[in-house]
């Protein structure tokens, strides 16, 4: 076990320890010490994560990271067997784990600090008991589950932690459970997630059944093998039988797609993708730090993380499904965000839209771009949520933006950091330069890949020239020149070239790659599977592009309404203030939004991509797919800026200035408050209403699902009342009758008779024995003497010749 | 000449025994009953000594047994008198027919 695995595991264990400590001794620790315990646990995990991150970057420099990843994959602890399949616990150690772990611990640490300040100002008593410690207890449990999820190397454990984070989300959304809307929201979140998890467990069952292993790497390996040999899940047609009737038959490829979609269903629930998006806005009923941590930065991103982890199990059709879902989500939710008046709800819909971007990117095959966006988004969205928490706290629990305005002077730090977040999410940057915030680069990458997939797919990519020309041609083949109708076995020269590169590098770096064996055996697993991928429908690209204009608009609207303009509610304005413990985390996260995003995340994720995902589509965003075993190519990919010149030229004009244009529009509309906005709203009447009612999703679900459930419940109730109750009453009647009979006949005569008879006989017998017991000594003496006399007489008569005769004889002799 | 033999001793003992038993049966006075018991015990003593005397082979076993009985009788008398006193304390009489609390 390398040090890194130890660090990561230790960090997880610390959270569990903190959870138990707070659970057992929380009430005694009280306010605010219970909070500081959780902060200390989280901070120590963050320290471990930082050590790991720094060390890991060194390993990548030295080229030893891949060997460590492989060593970790072999270093598994055998936990149990399911049938003949062993289930192993292990740490998935690669760049994605390391960076994700660091992101979660770092953000969580500052959110925990913020929470101590935030919860201090909240009345948290229910029935006279403080819930303060309970909040941090749940947070620690969440941290444990989330970190466990990140380091799991096995789908089964990933699923267990997956459910645990769902539970924590439920507990924390319903933290103010004495309020009806909070407990309702918690239930809604939990039930909606159950729907997604049903699909997830369905996908897991298929992985278990067809691939025979739940190990992430193992499953991907088996999947690739089966694809190459057209065996296993790809092997034959499968019949679908329902109650003995043959319904239809599906090809193995369709089944593989269903498996991928099943796994993605879990992500749809957790990342609140269409059509399961309804729970996330309601989840804002939880305390704001929870919204920041769980419902913006970490847990909702777990869905994207899951897709990244099972990326190699996805068929092109499954990816297309994912892209469609992501595309619908990102567009539809961004439009809702325009009309929101609640500051947290606005951020929640923005989160949904950004998650849609990530999922869309995954669907396009832009593995790196999706995770890059996840990381940058986590930082600035957590920061904005904390900022909104500060605003809500400072404004006396006012969440309505219509009553705010002009808070910049009262809350300068919050307003300024919030503005940085707005700029970051809007994609602030200057096209064709390296100047820009994280969101600019990550969204640009997503759009570039989408454009590439939508417009450039059927044309071979041009040679980029320069020193990586051969890599580009080898990989461009993998990426692009596979047309859908080509058989996968019938590869052209490009493939051979790729293979040569791979063989050479395997020879040169034999040690490092011997441990990395599986990848060598199936270097083009995902690439081959993706050969059949078709071009992205162009409307998806345009949806994503137009949404890039919507995002800055609603974010600027949100910021302007909150912080600028004239105060619209004097009471709220007078009350507004900032507290240091709450704005300090904001500043830290803002600094990291600036610094970390491109410098650290992008290269690490690129490295993770080449190691973890067979280096395929992932690097597609550069137009350069690299064989994963080639260190030169890997460093190229890791350090690569965006090479897709045409895409970026186009995007520079198409969306480069989107933030500026949308900012100006938002400024013009909301400069003087709400009047212009209200006029526009009435002009767009029905559409605005549609958006305000969130496309009537709640109503539709309420009608079809909730009412449906109620109808079923009514039927069940009728069945209970009329059938089950009838049976029960009937059996009761029969029992009663039988009891009456047995009571009167059997009990009274037979049972009682026997016992009374025994008692009476005992009385009679004892009377006989009682009568001689007179209590008079004379009588006893008489009995004794009489008895002795009788004995003597009997002896005499029984044997007259002996007994007394002897005595007499002897006396006669004397 | 009339020789006193074992038979005579035995007859004497039997008469004594019967007297003792008769006293125990008829007397209501506790002390009287005690006296009857003494008679019975002494009749046994007579038997012991007589058998010892006429036993072929000699020895003193019977005499020793008689001594034991005497000692035992003395102890028994002490206990019995103590019981009588308690009976008197409780019932204000030593009529044993009144002490029939344990009758069936």
Interface residues (C-beta under 8 A of the other chain):
Chain A: X769 X770 X771 X772 X773 X774 X775 X776 X777 X778 X781 X782 X785 X807 X808 X810 X811 X812 X814
Chain B: X5 X6 X7 X10 X21 X24 X25 X26 X27 X28 X33 X54 X96 X97 X99 X100 X101 X102 X103 X104
